[in-house]
């Protein structure tokens, strides 16, 4: 079970966007990184392509950030929090915050 999944609210622990909150858009397990909206934005130069109706210019987009530089955001304590797993009575495995034991997955 992975600690960070698509759709989670995370906080950046390191890098130029340290302390910013964002939602995970995509996880790339091969590179151990994630694309998070509003975090690690880079400028990319695009060539014009009239056949595909692409206008050239400079585009701002999110780049990957390593999973070790991200932590789940706990809305109760309003801080970054570690994540553990717990098995419920019905056999389901869920993620929980380590600080207060609240469920991440509802």
Backbone bond lengths (Angstrom), bond angles and torsions (degrees), N, CA, C in turn:
res aa  C-N    CA-C-N  psi(-1)  N-CA   C-N-CA  omega(-1)  CA-C   N-CA-C  phi
1 X - - - 1.449 - - 1.526 108.75 -
2 X 1.317 115.50 128.31 1.455 120.32 -178.49 1.519 110.40 -82.73
3 X 1.319 116.01 150.63 1.461 119.98 -178.31 1.514 112.37 -82.31
4 X 1.351 117.20 -31.32 1.460 121.10 178.82 1.525 108.03 -119.04
5 X 1.335 116.04 130.64 1.455 121.56 -178.37 1.519 110.17 -126.14
6 X 1.335 115.73 167.51 1.461 122.29 176.87 1.536 109.46 -61.19
7 X 1.317 115.85 133.54 1.459 120.91 179.04 1.519 114.63 95.09
8 X 1.325 118.81 -9.39 1.461 122.02 179.50 1.526 110.50 -73.45
9 X 1.342 116.03 150.19 1.471 120.72 170.88 1.518 107.20 -90.53
10 X 1.330 115.34 124.09 1.461 120.65 -177.01 1.522 109.69 -124.57
11 X 1.325 115.09 164.48 1.453 122.64 176.71 1.521 107.27 -124.82
12 X 1.328 116.87 139.56 1.462 121.30 -179.87 1.519 108.97 -80.52
13 X 1.335 116.66 129.22 1.457 122.37 -179.26 1.521 112.62 -93.62
14 X 1.331 117.37 -22.51 1.459 121.10 -176.61 1.515 109.37 -148.55
15 X 1.318 116.11 163.75 1.446 121.29 177.43 1.516 111.88 102.26
16 X 1.332 115.45 -173.60 1.468 120.25 -175.83 1.523 112.78 -69.64
17 X 1.327 118.10 -19.74 1.463 122.56 -179.93 1.522 112.45 -107.61
18 X 1.326 117.36 30.62 1.459 121.92 -177.52 1.527 110.66 -57.39
19 X 1.344 116.32 128.72 1.450 121.90 178.81 1.519 114.76 94.43
20 X 1.332 118.52 -8.47 1.458 120.96 -179.70 1.520 111.13 -81.27
21 X 1.334 115.47 147.98 1.459 122.58 177.22 1.517 109.56 -100.48
22 X 1.327 115.78 149.03 1.454 120.26 176.32 1.511 110.88 -164.09
23 X 1.333 115.46 168.38 1.460 122.50 179.70 1.525 108.44 -103.84
24 X 1.324 117.30 135.45 1.461 122.02 -179.66 1.523 108.93 -72.15
25 X 1.334 115.98 121.81 1.454 121.32 179.48 1.517 111.80 -92.07
26 X 1.340 116.43 -35.94 1.462 120.54 -176.58 1.524 109.81 -157.24
27 X 1.332 116.68 142.92 1.464 122.82 174.93 1.518 107.61 -109.70
28 X 1.343 115.97 133.95 1.460 121.19 176.99 1.531 107.67 -114.85
29 X 1.357 117.78 93.27 1.463 120.36 -174.12 1.524 114.07 -65.44
30 X 1.327 118.19 -28.51 1.464 120.23 -179.12 1.524 110.87 -65.40
31 X 1.329 116.94 -34.32 1.464 121.05 -179.10 1.523 112.16 -101.31
32 X 1.331 118.85 -0.82 1.463 123.58 -175.61 1.517 111.18 53.98
33 X 1.326 116.40 44.10 1.453 120.04 -179.80 1.520 110.13 -136.91
34 X 1.328 114.61 171.40 1.458 121.15 -178.05 1.520 109.46 -139.51
35 X 1.326 115.59 153.33 1.460 122.51 171.85 1.525 105.86 -100.78
36 X 1.337 116.35 120.57 1.463 121.82 -177.28 1.519 108.36 -121.91
37 X 1.342 116.48 132.41 1.460 118.99 -176.70 1.531 110.53 -67.81
38 X 1.332 115.30 129.60 1.456 121.53 177.84 1.510 115.46 83.42
39 X 1.326 118.15 -2.00 1.467 121.19 -179.35 1.528 108.97 -118.53
40 X 1.333 116.17 135.86 1.465 124.23 178.71 1.526 111.36 60.89
41 X 1.340 115.88 50.06 1.463 121.08 178.58 1.524 109.83 -79.25
42 X 1.325 115.96 135.42 1.460 122.29 179.61 1.523 108.70 -127.19
43 X 1.336 115.55 158.84 1.458 121.15 177.09 1.520 108.29 -98.23
44 X 1.334 115.95 130.86 1.452 121.58 -178.97 1.524 108.16 -121.34
45 X 1.334 115.97 132.61 1.457 121.47 179.33 1.525 109.02 -88.84
46 X 1.327 116.81 124.21 1.457 123.09 -176.56 1.527 108.63 -110.36
47 X 1.329 116.27 131.91 1.466 121.14 175.16 1.522 109.62 -80.31
48 X 1.316 116.92 143.92 1.469 118.09 176.52 1.526 111.11 -70.25
49 X 1.331 116.74 142.05 1.453 122.54 178.95 1.523 107.79 -136.96
50 X 1.342 116.70 96.06 1.463 118.83 -176.25 1.529 113.97 -65.37
51 X 1.324 117.91 -25.86 1.473 120.06 179.70 1.527 111.36 -66.63
52 X 1.334 116.74 -33.47 1.468 121.11 -179.67 1.527 112.20 -102.33
53 X 1.341 116.90 9.45 1.462 122.80 -178.06 1.528 112.50 55.96
54 X 1.348 116.53 41.67 1.455 122.19 178.35 1.525 107.98 -102.76
55 X 1.327 115.70 123.51 1.454 120.61 177.34 1.524 107.70 -88.24
56 X 1.308 116.77 134.05 1.462 120.63 -179.86 1.511 111.74 -74.05
57 X 1.307 115.67 165.91 1.458 120.66 177.99 1.514 110.98 148.52
58 X 1.318 115.05 -164.84 1.460 121.75 -179.59 1.524 107.82 -106.79
59 X 1.327 116.21 125.20 1.464 123.05 -177.78 1.527 108.60 -115.23
60 X 1.326 116.64 136.49 1.463 121.67 175.53 1.523 107.76 -96.18
61 X 1.341 116.53 125.12 1.464 120.56 179.65 1.517 109.60 -143.96
62 X 1.335 115.58 162.87 1.455 121.14 -179.74 1.521 110.48 -80.86
63 X 1.319 116.26 139.05 1.459 122.22 174.08 1.526 108.07 -106.96
64 X 1.321 116.14 169.58 1.453 120.68 -178.82 1.513 111.85 -71.96
65 X 1.326 115.48 147.82 1.462 122.11 174.60 1.521 106.84 -129.61
66 X 1.326 116.73 138.65 1.461 121.34 -175.15 1.529 110.55 -64.99
67 X 1.325 116.11 144.44 1.466 121.02 -176.31 1.523 112.86 -64.37
68 X 1.339 117.61 -25.09 1.464 119.35 178.41 1.520 111.88 -71.92
69 X 1.325 117.72 -16.00 1.460 121.67 178.17 1.523 112.28 -94.67
70 X 1.328 117.22 9.64 1.461 122.80 179.26 1.520 109.88 -122.85
71 X 1.326 115.99 150.28 1.462 121.52 173.22 1.521 107.69 -142.31
72 X 1.317 116.32 149.34 1.458 120.49 177.23 1.522 110.22 -66.48
73 X 1.328 115.99 141.48 1.457 121.99 179.53 1.518 108.95 -91.89
74 X 1.327 116.22 125.45 1.454 121.88 178.65 1.531 108.35 -93.30
75 X 1.342 119.28 111.57 1.463 120.53 -176.94 1.525 113.78 -68.92
76 X 1.330 117.91 -20.20 1.462 120.64 -179.45 1.526 110.44 -75.79
77 X 1.342 116.93 -49.29 1.461 120.53 179.89 1.522 112.66 -89.70
78 X 1.345 116.91 -9.85 1.464 123.82 -178.91 1.526 112.37 57.15
79 X 1.340 116.00 39.63 1.465 122.56 179.03 1.521 109.22 -141.35
80 X 1.334 115.28 170.14 1.458 121.00 172.05 1.527 107.95 -70.94
81 X 1.328 115.68 146.05 1.456 118.95 -176.29 1.518 110.45 -142.42
82 X 1.332 115.41 149.41 1.458 120.77 174.67 1.520 109.18 -78.06
83 X 1.324 115.43 158.86 1.459 120.76 -176.20 1.524 109.51 -125.15
84 X 1.313 115.61 136.99 1.449 122.00 174.09 1.516 108.84 -125.62
85 X 1.318 116.53 178.75 1.461 119.42 177.94 1.521 109.33 -122.04
86 X 1.316 114.69 155.70 1.458 121.31 -176.79 1.518 107.77 -145.57
87 X 1.311 117.16 143.50 1.461 121.89 177.52 1.522 107.87 -100.36
88 X 1.323 115.91 125.08 1.465 121.20 179.72 1.528 110.44 -81.13
89 X 1.338 116.22 173.95 1.465 121.06 -178.43 1.520 112.08 -62.84
90 X 1.347 117.17 -33.59 1.461 119.96 -178.66 1.525 112.86 -82.78
91 X 1.333 117.98 4.69 1.460 121.48 175.64 1.518 115.09 94.78
92 X 1.346 116.95 -5.38 1.464 119.22 178.80 1.517 110.16 -74.67
93 X 1.327 115.31 146.12 1.455 121.60 177.09 1.527 107.70 -104.49
94 X 1.324 117.38 124.13 1.460 121.80 -176.34 1.534 109.47 -126.84
95 X 1.338 114.31 159.84 1.464 120.68 176.62 1.523 109.01 -91.71
96 X 1.329 116.89 141.44 1.465 122.40 178.38 1.525 109.02 -132.70
97 X 1.346 115.48 150.61 1.460 120.41 172.80 1.517 108.56 -75.48
98 X 1.346 116.72 135.86 1.453 119.68 -177.35 1.512 113.07 -74.01
99 X 1.334 118.87 -26.73 1.461 120.24 -175.98 1.529 112.91 -71.60
100 X 1.345 116.80 -42.57 1.461 118.72 -175.80 1.520 114.23 -124.18
101 X 1.340 118.66 -3.14 1.462 121.33 177.14 1.506 115.03 77.53
102 X 1.335 118.75 6.26 1.460 121.89 178.55 1.535 110.26 -69.93
103 X 1.340 115.99 149.85 1.461 120.42 178.92 1.520 111.14 -75.13
104 X 1.337 116.22 138.43 1.460 121.60 173.59 1.510 108.02 -84.09
105 X 1.332 117.04 -47.13 1.457 123.03 179.66 1.520 109.24 -86.51
106 X 1.313 115.29 125.82 1.474 118.43 179.68 1.499 109.33 -112.35
